[in-house]
Amino acid sequence: MFSSGSSEVNEDSDPSHPGSVDDSNGLPVVPLTEHPILDLAEFQLLEDQVDNPLVARTFAGDFAKLWAKRYEILATAVERGDVAAALNAVLSLRTSSIMVGGVRLAVLAAQLEERIRKRELREARPLLKELAECGHLTVRELKDSYVLRND
């Protein structure tokens, strides 16, 4: 549905280095900062898919409004060691991030998802701070862009 090839995690990279990702084709490792916080071309795909910019902007607005709650649910599940709840929360975050164009947030969510799937929740905890900061930046960029500027 959405082109997220650049958002895949390199499963062979050093998992203790959250800034290392590649496109699963064995290409060189790309620093996390090379991925944009917000890619409006990805958001435009959502607009095209729903064939209604207002519906897409409403979705983006809901994403922004729910960010703090969504993060809290994920962080709490990771801290509690609740694999099922953490996986549910990170999958929701990753999918919605891709849909609104939050490329870097989707990459971080994929890294966290990998840790959760391996039941390495203790090792996943350091990613939470980076995810929180990136989520905040993503919401801010959505609000500063044409997507939510008038909200």
C-alpha positions as CSV (number, residue, x, y, z in Angstrom):
1,M,0.0,0.0,0.0
2,F,2.7,2.5,1.0
3,S,6.3,2.5,-0.1
4,S,8.2,1.9,3.1
5,G,11.2,0.1,1.7
6,S,13.5,2.7,3.2
7,S,12.0,2.1,6.6
8,E,13.0,-1.5,7.1
9,V,15.4,-2.5,9.8
10,N,18.7,-4.2,9.0
11,E,18.3,-7.3,11.1
12,D,22.0,-8.2,10.7
13,S,23.2,-4.8,12.0
14,D,24.4,-4.3,15.5
15,P,21.1,-4.2,17.5
16,S,22.7,-2.2,20.3
17,H,23.2,0.7,17.9
18,P,19.6,2.1,17.2
19,G,20.8,4.5,14.6
20,S,21.8,1.8,12.1
21,V,19.4,0.8,9.4
22,D,19.4,-0.4,5.8
23,D,16.9,-1.4,3.2
24,S,17.3,-5.2,3.7
25,N,19.1,-5.5,0.3
26,G,22.5,-5.6,2.1
27,L,23.2,-2.0,1.3
28,P,25.5,0.0,3.5
29,V,24.2,1.0,6.9
30,V,22.3,4.3,6.9
31,P,22.4,6.5,10.0
32,L,19.0,7.2,11.5
33,T,19.4,10.9,10.9
34,E,19.5,10.3,7.2
35,H,15.9,9.4,7.3
36,P,13.6,12.4,7.3
37,I,11.4,13.1,10.3
38,L,8.5,13.8,7.9
39,D,8.2,12.8,4.2
40,L,5.2,14.6,2.8
41,A,5.3,12.3,-0.3
42,E,4.4,9.4,1.9
43,F,1.5,11.4,3.4
44,Q,0.3,12.3,-0.2
45,L,0.1,8.5,-0.8
46,L,-2.4,8.4,2.0
47,E,-4.4,11.3,0.5
48,D,-4.4,9.4,-2.9
49,Q,-5.4,6.1,-1.3
50,V,-8.4,7.6,0.6
51,D,-9.2,9.9,-2.4
52,N,-10.0,12.7,0.0
53,P,-7.4,15.1,1.5
54,L,-9.8,15.9,4.4
55,V,-10.0,12.3,5.5
56,A,-6.2,12.0,5.4
57,R,-5.7,15.2,7.3
58,T,-8.2,14.1,9.9
59,F,-6.2,10.9,10.3
60,A,-3.0,13.0,10.7
61,G,-4.7,15.2,13.2
62,D,-5.8,12.2,15.2
63,F,-2.2,10.8,15.1
64,A,-1.0,14.1,16.5
65,K,-3.6,14.2,19.3
66,L,-3.1,10.6,20.2
67,W,0.7,10.7,20.2
68,A,1.3,11.1,23.9
69,K,-1.3,8.4,24.9
70,R,0.0,6.0,22.2
71,Y,3.6,6.5,23.5
72,E,2.5,6.0,27.1
73,I,0.7,2.7,26.3
74,L,3.8,1.4,24.5
75,A,6.3,2.6,27.2
76,T,4.2,1.1,29.9
77,A,3.9,-2.2,28.2
78,V,7.7,-2.4,27.6
79,E,8.4,-1.4,31.2
80,R,6.0,-4.0,32.5
81,G,7.5,-6.7,30.2
82,D,4.1,-7.3,28.6
83,V,5.2,-8.6,25.2
84,A,1.7,-8.9,23.7
85,A,0.7,-5.4,24.6
86,A,4.0,-3.9,23.6
87,L,3.8,-5.6,20.2
88,N,0.3,-4.4,19.6
89,A,1.2,-0.9,20.5
90,V,4.4,-0.8,18.4
91,L,2.7,-2.3,15.4
92,S,0.0,0.4,15.6
93,L,2.6,3.1,16.0
94,R,4.7,1.8,13.1
95,T,1.8,1.5,10.7
96,S,0.3,4.9,11.5
97,S,3.7,6.6,11.4
98,I,4.2,5.3,7.8
99,M,0.7,6.5,6.8
100,V,1.4,10.1,8.0
101,G,4.9,10.1,6.5
102,G,6.7,9.8,9.8
103,V,9.6,7.9,8.3
104,R,12.2,8.2,11.1
105,L,9.5,7.3,13.7
106,A,8.6,4.2,11.6
107,V,12.2,3.2,11.5
108,L,12.6,3.5,15.2
109,A,9.3,1.6,15.8
110,A,10.6,-1.2,13.5
111,Q,13.8,-1.4,15.6
112,L,11.7,-1.5,18.8
113,E,9.4,-4.1,17.2
114,E,12.4,-6.3,16.5
115,R,13.5,-6.2,20.2
116,I,10.0,-7.0,21.3
117,R,9.6,-9.9,19.0
118,K,12.9,-11.3,20.4
119,R,11.5,-10.8,23.9
120,E,14.4,-8.4,24.6
121,L,12.3,-5.8,26.5
122,R,15.1,-4.8,28.8
123,E,17.3,-4.0,25.7
124,A,14.3,-2.2,24.1
125,R,14.0,0.4,27.0
126,P,16.8,2.7,25.7
127,L,14.9,3.0,22.4
128,L,11.9,4.5,24.2
129,K,13.6,7.9,24.9
130,E,14.7,8.2,21.3
131,L,11.2,7.2,20.1
132,A,9.6,9.8,22.4
133,E,11.8,12.6,21.1
134,C,11.2,11.5,17.5
135,G,7.5,11.3,18.0
136,H,7.4,14.8,19.4
137,L,9.4,16.1,16.4
138,T,7.1,14.2,14.0
139,V,4.0,15.8,15.5
140,R,5.6,19.2,15.4
141,E,6.5,18.8,11.8
142,L,3.0,17.7,10.9
143,K,1.6,20.8,12.6
144,D,4.1,23.0,10.8
145,S,3.4,21.5,7.4
146,Y,0.4,22.0,5.2
147,V,-1.1,18.8,6.7
148,L,-2.1,20.3,10.1
149,R,-1.1,24.0,9.8
150,N,-4.7,25.2,10.2
151,D,-5.6,22.8,13.0
